[in-house]
Amino acid sequence: MGYDNHYNVIFVTQLPVPLKWAPAQRLQTFCRYLLKEGFNVHIIGVLKLKVTYSPRIRIVIEESLIKQDANISKCSETPISLYFITRNSYINSIINTILAFIQAIYLIIKKPDIIIVSVPPANLILASFLASQIIKAVYVVDIRDPVEEILLHYSRNSQIYTALAKILRKLNYAIYRKADAVIVVTEGIKEILKNNRINAITIPNGADIKIFRPVHKEKTQRDDLILVFSGVAKGYYDLRPFIVALRKLNDAGYKIKLLIVGDIEEDLEKFVKRVNASEYVNYLGYYSPEELASKVFSNCDIGVIPRINDPILDYAIPAKFYEYVTSGLPIFALSRKESALAKIILNYDIGWVCEYKDIECIIKTLKEIYQNRTLIGKKRKNALAIRYQFDRNTQARLLVKIIKALINFKHKLKHRRENHY
């Protein structure tokens, strides 16, 4: 490993590049600050291959919604390997663990000083760790979701799948214990790892407060109430309870709209049409972070986070939470009251929380907000009072400090060994 002023850092992910959404914002903010400090930084990702079964079996390459020059990235992003998607997540895991060794070979050839692995997906842990040992690089794992626990949780109905999930969990956790540093986005994940004898440092997602900020402009007086969802409207984000509630409220004469920005499943589009909600549920497609903040959030009243009712997700505070708060948007979440998300919303009094699928709670809450708009102003004021706590740039500076400390430690350790011999 070289010890000059220009250390080489490679972020490794099994997400398709160019990156998008929360991973893009997190990694590119880290990249920007590492570049400012004189590091050479590069991101390597994958091309996603998806097996489709209708009308016939075929393999397609999924393209990212954004282009490399979409003013999101400061670090170059290169697809080095492939990522395979089928209906069976366990077959996916085995295949993608093997494919990760293509990235490992790239790392061995390039010999970076620091390897930062972005999880999930987590199939690259073994290959990237072995590469770091061969080239003696600083090895850091950045964990956004505890995928090992989630996989084990959803495998509980199958003995075979449970056994496979336990093997992956045991292997990855053994590597996390040997990593130079493990970084997590929430205290909940930190606690999960601590219970498994893994020490971690919390660097929350946060939001770039230079981009996500309250926009002061004249608003015309309007009767309607506008909600917004930003991100991937599928998986554990289920908008259907909100859509059903909106249909009932609009049928009763309330003027409430929902804007969806980002990725949307075809099934959700069909659901909107089936319940005759197309008039007040609008899909806007993809917006860059700058456009999202200035053109969408600035014209909305409330940001929504519709999460399914599964305790395995109680640890999570999604990136959209920070983007809503720093933009001055109160939050309406569907979440378990025991979850970290519900607690932070209620503790800071920055929004409302209903249990997942509690349509009556959603309707009652939206009626109250619609009839008393001062509630929005109160929650907005509380959100703006804490926005600086969630500055992603501050979190990125913490990562730089950690990387520098690890380099200095390895440098001193190397000289100590050289002097010993």
Summary of the structure (lengths in Angstrom):
residues: 421
radius of gyration: 22.5
end to end distance: 18.3
largest distance: 82.5
contacts: 1382
relative contact order: 0.11
helix: 46%
strand: 23%
